[in-house]
């Protein structure tokens, strides 16, 4: 099993983005807080309002 993992790891080109290179979400940064927390909540609320309005018209 370790041999298969080493063969797969060798296949990754140097300098390409890998899932291991991701850094954790920093919510102290205002941009990341707005993009990952506020915007999805607003989109969800707008979707619910749109859906409710669409159902009331029928």
PDB file with SEQRES, HELIX, SHEET and CRYST1 records, atoms N, CA, C and O in Angstrom:
SEQRES   1 A   58  UNK UNK UNK UNK UNK UNK UNK UNK UNK UNK UNK UNK UNK          
SEQRES   2 A   58  UNK UNK UNK UNK UNK UNK UNK UNK UNK UNK UNK UNK UNK          
SEQRES   3 A   58  UNK UNK UNK UNK UNK UNK UNK UNK UNK UNK UNK UNK UNK          
SEQRES   4 A   58  UNK UNK UNK UNK UNK UNK UNK UNK UNK UNK UNK UNK UNK          
SEQRES   5 A   58  UNK UNK UNK UNK UNK UNK                                      
HELIX    1 AA1 UNK A    2  UNK A   11  1                                  10    
HELIX    2 AA2 UNK A   19  UNK A   21  5                                   3    
HELIX    3 AA3 UNK A   30  UNK A   33  1                                   4    
HELIX    4 AA4 UNK A   34  UNK A   38  3                                   5    
HELIX    5 AA5 UNK A   39  UNK A   57  1                                  19    
CRYST1    1.000    1.000    1.000  90.00  90.00  90.00 P 1           1          
ATOM      1  N   UNK A   1       0.826  -1.191   0.000  1.00  0.00           N  
ATOM      2  CA  UNK A   1       0.000   0.000   0.000  1.00  0.00           C  
ATOM      3  C   UNK A   1       0.867   1.251   0.000  1.00  0.00           C  
ATOM      4  O   UNK A   1       0.560   2.227  -0.684  1.00  0.00           O  
ATOM      5  N   UNK A   2       1.942   1.219   0.763  1.00  0.00           N  
ATOM      6  CA  UNK A   2       2.855   2.362   0.820  1.00  0.00           C  
ATOM      7  C   UNK A   2       3.527   2.565  -0.525  1.00  0.00           C  
ATOM      8  O   UNK A   2       3.799   3.700  -0.916  1.00  0.00           O  
ATOM      9  N   UNK A   3       3.794   1.499  -1.225  1.00  0.00           N  
ATOM     10  CA  UNK A   3       4.407   1.579  -2.540  1.00  0.00           C  
ATOM     11  C   UNK A   3       3.491   2.292  -3.536  1.00  0.00           C  
ATOM     12  O   UNK A   3       3.956   3.094  -4.345  1.00  0.00           O  
ATOM     13  N   UNK A   4       2.190   2.000  -3.476  1.00  0.00           N  
ATOM     14  CA  UNK A   4       1.217   2.645  -4.367  1.00  0.00           C  
ATOM     15  C   UNK A   4       1.159   4.144  -4.060  1.00  0.00           C  
ATOM     16  O   UNK A   4       1.107   4.964  -4.977  1.00  0.00           O  
ATOM     17  N   UNK A   5       1.167   4.502  -2.771  1.00  0.00           N  
ATOM     18  CA  UNK A   5       1.127   5.913  -2.382  1.00  0.00           C  
ATOM     19  C   UNK A   5       2.356   6.648  -2.912  1.00  0.00           C  
ATOM     20  O   UNK A   5       2.239   7.772  -3.399  1.00  0.00           O  
ATOM     21  N   UNK A   6       3.520   6.033  -2.824  1.00  0.00           N  
ATOM     22  CA  UNK A   6       4.736   6.669  -3.328  1.00  0.00           C  
ATOM     23  C   UNK A   6       4.676   6.848  -4.838  1.00  0.00           C  
ATOM     24  O   UNK A   6       5.152   7.862  -5.349  1.00  0.00           O  
ATOM     25  N   UNK A   7       4.106   5.895  -5.566  1.00  0.00           N  
ATOM     26  CA  UNK A   7       4.000   6.019  -7.013  1.00  0.00           C  
ATOM     27  C   UNK A   7       3.035   7.151  -7.394  1.00  0.00           C  
ATOM     28  O   UNK A   7       3.285   7.889  -8.347  1.00  0.00           O  
ATOM     29  N   UNK A   8       1.945   7.279  -6.652  1.00  0.00           N  
ATOM     30  CA  UNK A   8       0.990   8.359  -6.926  1.00  0.00           C  
ATOM     31  C   UNK A   8       1.619   9.707  -6.593  1.00  0.00           C  
ATOM     32  O   UNK A   8       1.419  10.676  -7.326  1.00  0.00           O  
ATOM     33  N   UNK A   9       2.362   9.786  -5.521  1.00  0.00           N  
ATOM     34  CA  UNK A   9       2.995  11.039  -5.110  1.00  0.00           C  
ATOM     35  C   UNK A   9       4.044  11.469  -6.128  1.00  0.00           C  
ATOM     36  O   UNK A   9       4.225  12.667  -6.348  1.00  0.00           O  
ATOM     37  N   UNK A  10       4.721  10.548  -6.737  1.00  0.00           N  
ATOM     38  CA  UNK A  10       5.717  10.858  -7.754  1.00  0.00           C  
ATOM     39  C   UNK A  10       5.038  11.474  -8.976  1.00  0.00           C  
ATOM     40  O   UNK A  10       5.660  12.256  -9.694  1.00  0.00           O  
ATOM     41  N   UNK A  11       3.773  11.135  -9.222  1.00  0.00           N  
ATOM     42  CA  UNK A  11       3.057  11.615 -10.394  1.00  0.00           C  
ATOM     43  C   UNK A  11       2.721  13.104 -10.319  1.00  0.00           C  
ATOM     44  O   UNK A  11       2.473  13.719 -11.356  1.00  0.00           O  
ATOM     45  N   UNK A  12       2.705  13.709  -9.114  1.00  0.00           N  
ATOM     46  CA  UNK A  12       2.333  15.107  -8.970  1.00  0.00           C  
ATOM     47  C   UNK A  12       3.462  16.014  -9.474  1.00  0.00           C  
ATOM     48  O   UNK A  12       4.577  15.942  -8.956  1.00  0.00           O  
ATOM     49  N   UNK A  13       3.198  16.859 -10.467  1.00  0.00           N  
ATOM     50  CA  UNK A  13       4.219  17.774 -10.947  1.00  0.00           C  
ATOM     51  C   UNK A  13       4.555  18.836  -9.900  1.00  0.00           C  
ATOM     52  O   UNK A  13       3.695  19.247  -9.121  1.00  0.00           O  
ATOM     53  N   UNK A  14       5.788  19.267  -9.890  1.00  0.00           N  
ATOM     54  CA  UNK A  14       6.239  20.282  -8.944  1.00  0.00           C  
ATOM     55  C   UNK A  14       5.660  21.635  -9.349  1.00  0.00           C  
ATOM     56  O   UNK A  14       5.651  21.978 -10.532  1.00  0.00           O  
ATOM     57  N   UNK A  15       5.181  22.396  -8.384  1.00  0.00           N  
ATOM     58  CA  UNK A  15       4.676  23.732  -8.634  1.00  0.00           C  
ATOM     59  C   UNK A  15       3.201  23.808  -8.952  1.00  0.00           C  
ATOM     60  O   UNK A  15       2.668  24.908  -9.099  1.00  0.00           O  
ATOM     61  N   UNK A  16       2.520  22.682  -9.064  1.00  0.00           N  
ATOM     62  CA  UNK A  16       1.078  22.708  -9.331  1.00  0.00           C  
ATOM     63  C   UNK A  16       0.335  22.729  -7.996  1.00  0.00           C  
ATOM     64  O   UNK A  16       0.839  22.198  -7.007  1.00  0.00           O  
ATOM     65  N   UNK A  17      -0.848  23.330  -7.951  1.00  0.00           N  
ATOM     66  CA  UNK A  17      -1.603  23.347  -6.693  1.00  0.00           C  
ATOM     67  C   UNK A  17      -2.094  21.948  -6.320  1.00  0.00           C  
ATOM     68  O   UNK A  17      -2.623  21.218  -7.159  1.00  0.00           O  
ATOM     69  N   UNK A  18      -1.916  21.597  -5.084  1.00  0.00           N  
ATOM     70  CA  UNK A  18      -2.338  20.299  -4.557  1.00  0.00           C  
ATOM     71  C   UNK A  18      -3.278  20.530  -3.395  1.00  0.00           C  
ATOM     72  O   UNK A  18      -3.217  21.591  -2.774  1.00  0.00           O  
ATOM     73  N   UNK A  19      -4.141  19.588  -3.073  1.00  0.00           N  
ATOM     74  CA  UNK A  19      -5.025  19.753  -1.916  1.00  0.00           C  
ATOM     75  C   UNK A  19      -4.252  19.928  -0.602  1.00  0.00           C  
ATOM     76  O   UNK A  19      -4.773  20.539   0.332  1.00  0.00           O  
ATOM     77  N   UNK A  20      -3.054  19.418  -0.511  1.00  0.00           N  
ATOM     78  CA  UNK A  20      -2.264  19.546   0.704  1.00  0.00           C  
ATOM     79  C   UNK A  20      -1.752  20.971   0.894  1.00  0.00           C  
ATOM     80  O   UNK A  20      -1.364  21.330   2.006  1.00  0.00           O  
ATOM     81  N   UNK A  21      -1.738  21.791  -0.154  1.00  0.00           N  
ATOM     82  CA  UNK A  21      -1.206  23.142  -0.078  1.00  0.00           C  
ATOM     83  C   UNK A  21      -2.224  24.154   0.447  1.00  0.00           C  
ATOM     84  O   UNK A  21      -1.876  25.316   0.654  1.00  0.00           O  
ATOM     85  N   UNK A  22      -3.470  23.738   0.664  1.00  0.00           N  
ATOM     86  CA  UNK A  22      -4.501  24.657   1.119  1.00  0.00           C  
ATOM     87  C   UNK A  22      -4.240  25.092   2.547  1.00  0.00           C  
ATOM     88  O   UNK A  22      -3.840  24.290   3.391  1.00  0.00           O  
ATOM     89  N   UNK A  23      -4.471  26.373   2.810  1.00  0.00           N  
ATOM     90  CA  UNK A  23      -4.350  26.867   4.183  1.00  0.00           C  
ATOM     91  C   UNK A  23      -5.745  26.950   4.789  1.00  0.00           C  
ATOM     92  O   UNK A  23      -6.726  27.055   4.052  1.00  0.00           O  
ATOM     93  N   UNK A  24      -5.858  26.907   6.106  1.00  0.00           N  
ATOM     94  CA  UNK A  24      -7.178  26.971   6.734  1.00  0.00           C  
ATOM     95  C   UNK A  24      -7.820  28.341   6.536  1.00  0.00           C  
ATOM     96  O   UNK A  24      -7.137  29.326   6.257  1.00  0.00           O  
ATOM     97  N   UNK A  25      -9.121  28.387   6.682  1.00  0.00           N  
ATOM     98  CA  UNK A  25      -9.882  29.614   6.515  1.00  0.00           C  
ATOM     99  C   UNK A  25      -9.588  30.561   7.671  1.00  0.00           C  
ATOM    100  O   UNK A  25      -9.711  30.187   8.838  1.00  0.00           O  
ATOM    101  N   UNK A  26      -9.198  31.791   7.339  1.00  0.00           N  
ATOM    102  CA  UNK A  26      -8.867  32.807   8.340  1.00  0.00           C  
ATOM    103  C   UNK A  26     -10.035  33.787   8.424  1.00  0.00           C  
ATOM    104  O   UNK A  26     -10.139  34.700   7.604  1.00  0.00           O  
ATOM    105  N   UNK A  27     -10.912  33.604   9.408  1.00  0.00           N  
ATOM    106  CA  UNK A  27     -12.094  34.444   9.519  1.00  0.00           C  
ATOM    107  C   UNK A  27     -11.790  35.819  10.099  1.00  0.00           C  
ATOM    108  O   UNK A  27     -12.686  36.661  10.165  1.00  0.00           O  
ATOM    109  N   UNK A  28     -10.565  36.068  10.515  1.00  0.00           N  
ATOM    110  CA  UNK A  28     -10.218  37.407  10.975  1.00  0.00           C  
ATOM    111  C   UNK A  28      -9.992  38.343   9.790  1.00  0.00           C  
ATOM    112  O   UNK A  28     -10.003  39.563   9.954  1.00  0.00           O  
ATOM    113  N   UNK A  29      -9.789  37.785   8.606  1.00  0.00           N  
ATOM    114  CA  UNK A  29      -9.658  38.585   7.388  1.00  0.00           C  
ATOM    115  C   UNK A  29     -11.059  38.964   6.907  1.00  0.00           C  
ATOM    116  O   UNK A  29     -11.872  38.078   6.642  1.00  0.00           O  
ATOM    117  N   UNK A  30     -11.363  40.265   6.787  1.00  0.00           N  
ATOM    118  CA  UNK A  30     -12.726  40.679   6.409  1.00  0.00           C  
ATOM    119  C   UNK A  30     -13.170  40.134   5.052  1.00  0.00           C  
ATOM    120  O   UNK A  30     -14.339  39.786   4.889  1.00  0.00           O  
ATOM    121  N   UNK A  31     -12.272  40.054   4.085  1.00  0.00           N  
ATOM    122  CA  UNK A  31     -12.640  39.547   2.760  1.00  0.00           C  
ATOM    123  C   UNK A  31     -13.115  38.104   2.845  1.00  0.00           C  
ATOM    124  O   UNK A  31     -14.161  37.764   2.292  1.00  0.00           O  
ATOM    125  N   UNK A  32     -12.369  37.260   3.523  1.00  0.00           N  
ATOM    126  CA  UNK A  32     -12.749  35.849   3.637  1.00  0.00           C  
ATOM    127  C   UNK A  32     -14.035  35.688   4.441  1.00  0.00           C  
ATOM    128  O   UNK A  32     -14.850  34.818   4.133  1.00  0.00           O  
ATOM    129  N   UNK A  33     -14.226  36.512   5.461  1.00  0.00           N  
ATOM    130  CA  UNK A  33     -15.453  36.435   6.255  1.00  0.00           C  
ATOM    131  C   UNK A  33     -16.659  36.783   5.393  1.00  0.00           C  
ATOM    132  O   UNK A  33     -17.682  36.099   5.443  1.00  0.00           O  
ATOM    133  N   UNK A  34     -16.538  37.843   4.607  1.00  0.00           N  
ATOM    134  CA  UNK A  34     -17.654  38.268   3.756  1.00  0.00           C  
ATOM    135  C   UNK A  34     -17.934  37.226   2.678  1.00  0.00           C  
ATOM    136  O   UNK A  34     -19.090  36.867   2.452  1.00  0.00           O  
ATOM    137  N   UNK A  35     -16.892  36.738   2.013  1.00  0.00           N  
ATOM    138  CA  UNK A  35     -17.068  35.817   0.884  1.00  0.00           C  
ATOM    139  C   UNK A  35     -17.570  34.447   1.330  1.00  0.00           C  
ATOM    140  O   UNK A  35     -18.419  33.859   0.660  1.00  0.00           O  
ATOM    141  N   UNK A  36     -17.069  33.934   2.434  1.00  0.00           N  
ATOM    142  CA  UNK A  36     -17.400  32.560   2.822  1.00  0.00           C  
ATOM    143  C   UNK A  36     -18.519  32.448   3.852  1.00  0.00           C  
ATOM    144  O   UNK A  36     -19.044  31.354   4.060  1.00  0.00           O  
ATOM    145  N   UNK A  37     -18.896  33.546   4.502  1.00  0.00           N  
ATOM    146  CA  UNK A  37     -19.949  33.483   5.510  1.00  0.00           C  
ATOM    147  C   UNK A  37     -21.152  34.346   5.110  1.00  0.00           C  
ATOM    148  O   UNK A  37     -22.272  33.843   5.016  1.00  0.00           O  
ATOM    149  N   UNK A  38     -20.928  35.622   4.880  1.00  0.00           N  
ATOM    150  CA  UNK A  38     -22.021  36.555   4.642  1.00  0.00           C  
ATOM    151  C   UNK A  38     -22.706  36.304   3.294  1.00  0.00           C  
ATOM    152  O   UNK A  38     -23.932  36.207   3.238  1.00  0.00           O  
ATOM    153  N   UNK A  39     -21.937  36.198   2.217  1.00  0.00           N  
ATOM    154  CA  UNK A  39     -22.520  36.028   0.875  1.00  0.00           C  
ATOM    155  C   UNK A  39     -23.362  34.749   0.770  1.00  0.00           C  
ATOM    156  O   UNK A  39     -24.472  34.816   0.243  1.00  0.00           O  
ATOM    157  N   UNK A  40     -22.893  33.598   1.241  1.00  0.00           N  
ATOM    158  CA  UNK A  40     -23.762  32.408   1.155  1.00  0.00           C  
ATOM    159  C   UNK A  40     -25.064  32.544   1.957  1.00  0.00           C  
ATOM    160  O   UNK A  40     -26.110  32.053   1.531  1.00  0.00           O  
ATOM    161  N   UNK A  41     -24.998  33.208   3.113  1.00  0.00           N  
ATOM    162  CA  UNK A  41     -26.215  33.400   3.902  1.00  0.00           C  
ATOM    163  C   UNK A  41     -27.197  34.297   3.158  1.00  0.00           C  
ATOM    164  O   UNK A  41     -28.393  34.010   3.108  1.00  0.00           O  
ATOM    165  N   UNK A  42     -26.687  35.391   2.578  1.00  0.00           N  
ATOM    166  CA  UNK A  42     -27.554  36.311   1.833  1.00  0.00           C  
ATOM    167  C   UNK A  42     -28.157  35.610   0.616  1.00  0.00           C  
ATOM    168  O   UNK A  42     -29.342  35.782   0.332  1.00  0.00           O  
ATOM    169  N   UNK A  43     -27.366  34.832  -0.096  1.00  0.00           N  
ATOM    170  CA  UNK A  43     -27.875  34.111  -1.265  1.00  0.00           C  
ATOM    171  C   UNK A  43     -28.953  33.111  -0.839  1.00  0.00           C  
ATOM    172  O   UNK A  43     -29.969  32.974  -1.521  1.00  0.00           O  
ATOM    173  N   UNK A  44     -28.748  32.428   0.252  1.00  0.00           N  
ATOM    174  CA  UNK A  44     -29.735  31.467   0.745  1.00  0.00           C  
ATOM    175  C   UNK A  44     -31.040  32.165   1.124  1.00  0.00           C  
ATOM    176  O   UNK A  44     -32.121  31.682   0.788  1.00  0.00           O  
ATOM    177  N   UNK A  45     -30.943  33.294   1.819  1.00  0.00           N  
ATOM    178  CA  UNK A  45     -32.137  34.041   2.203  1.00  0.00           C  
ATOM    179  C   UNK A  45     -32.871  34.550   0.969  1.00  0.00           C  
ATOM    180  O   UNK A  45     -34.097  34.466   0.899  1.00  0.00           O  
ATOM    181  N   UNK A  46     -32.135  35.075   0.000  1.00  0.00           N  
ATOM    182  CA  UNK A  46     -32.764  35.548  -1.233  1.00  0.00           C  
ATOM    183  C   UNK A  46     -33.442  34.406  -1.982  1.00  0.00           C  
ATOM    184  O   UNK A  46     -34.515  34.595  -2.554  1.00  0.00           O  
ATOM    185  N   UNK A  47     -32.836  33.239  -1.984  1.00  0.00           N  
ATOM    186  CA  UNK A  47     -33.441  32.069  -2.612  1.00  0.00           C  
ATOM    187  C   UNK A  47     -34.752  31.696  -1.926  1.00  0.00           C  
ATOM    188  O   UNK A  47     -35.748  31.413  -2.591  1.00  0.00           O  
ATOM    189  N   UNK A  48     -34.747  31.697  -0.597  1.00  0.00           N  
ATOM    190  CA  UNK A  48     -35.970  31.368   0.134  1.00  0.00           C  
ATOM    191  C   UNK A  48     -37.075  32.386  -0.141  1.00  0.00           C  
ATOM    192  O   UNK A  48     -38.232  32.008  -0.320  1.00  0.00           O  
ATOM    193  N   UNK A  49     -36.731  33.665  -0.175  1.00  0.00           N  
ATOM    194  CA  UNK A  49     -37.725  34.692  -0.478  1.00  0.00           C  
ATOM    195  C   UNK A  49     -38.263  34.542  -1.895  1.00  0.00           C  
ATOM    196  O   UNK A  49     -39.464  34.686  -2.123  1.00  0.00           O  
ATOM    197  N   UNK A  50     -37.383  34.253  -2.844  1.00  0.00           N  
ATOM    198  CA  UNK A  50     -37.804  34.056  -4.226  1.00  0.00           C  
ATOM    199  C   UNK A  50     -38.727  32.847  -4.346  1.00  0.00           C  
ATOM    200  O   UNK A  50     -39.743  32.891  -5.040  1.00  0.00           O  
ATOM    201  N   UNK A  51     -38.360  31.783  -3.666  1.00  0.00           N  
ATOM    202  CA  UNK A  51     -39.169  30.563  -3.709  1.00  0.00           C  
ATOM    203  C   UNK A  51     -40.544  30.798  -3.083  1.00  0.00           C  
ATOM    204  O   UNK A  51     -41.553  30.313  -3.594  1.00  0.00           O  
ATOM    205  N   UNK A  52     -40.583  31.535  -1.988  1.00  0.00           N  
ATOM    206  CA  UNK A  52     -41.855  31.832  -1.319  1.00  0.00           C  
ATOM    207  C   UNK A  52     -42.741  32.703  -2.215  1.00  0.00           C  
ATOM    208  O   UNK A  52     -43.947  32.477  -2.317  1.00  0.00           O  
ATOM    209  N   UNK A  53     -42.135  33.694  -2.857  1.00  0.00           N  
ATOM    210  CA  UNK A  53     -42.890  34.561  -3.753  1.00  0.00           C  
ATOM    211  C   UNK A  53     -43.416  33.777  -4.951  1.00  0.00           C  
ATOM    212  O   UNK A  53     -44.543  34.000  -5.393  1.00  0.00           O  
ATOM    213  N   UNK A  54     -42.615  32.870  -5.472  1.00  0.00           N  
ATOM    214  CA  UNK A  54     -43.027  32.049  -6.618  1.00  0.00           C  
ATOM    215  C   UNK A  54     -44.189  31.147  -6.230  1.00  0.00           C  
ATOM    216  O   UNK A  54     -45.114  30.971  -7.023  1.00  0.00           O  
ATOM    217  N   UNK A  55     -44.169  30.576  -5.045  1.00  0.00           N  
ATOM    218  CA  UNK A  55     -45.255  29.688  -4.585  1.00  0.00           C  
ATOM    219  C   UNK A  55     -46.529  30.462  -4.288  1.00  0.00           C  
ATOM    220  O   UNK A  55     -47.625  29.937  -4.483  1.00  0.00           O  
ATOM    221  N   UNK A  56     -46.405  31.701  -3.821  1.00  0.00           N  
ATOM    222  CA  UNK A  56     -47.593  32.509  -3.525  1.00  0.00           C  
ATOM    223  C   UNK A  56     -48.299  32.950  -4.800  1.00  0.00           C  
ATOM    224  O   UNK A  56     -49.508  33.182  -4.776  1.00  0.00           O  
ATOM    225  N   UNK A  57     -47.586  33.069  -5.905  1.00  0.00           N  
ATOM    226  CA  UNK A  57     -48.191  33.488  -7.159  1.00  0.00           C  
ATOM    227  C   UNK A  57     -49.054  32.397  -7.778  1.00  0.00           C  
ATOM    228  O   UNK A  57     -49.918  32.703  -8.600  1.00  0.00           O  
ATOM    229  N   UNK A  58     -48.853  31.167  -7.420  1.00  0.00           N  
ATOM    230  CA  UNK A  58     -49.599  30.061  -8.046  1.00  0.00           C  
ATOM    231  C   UNK A  58     -50.965  29.914  -7.483  1.00  0.00           C  
ATOM    232  O   UNK A  58     -51.715  29.033  -7.903  1.00  0.00           O  
TER     233      UNK A  58                                                      
END                                                                             
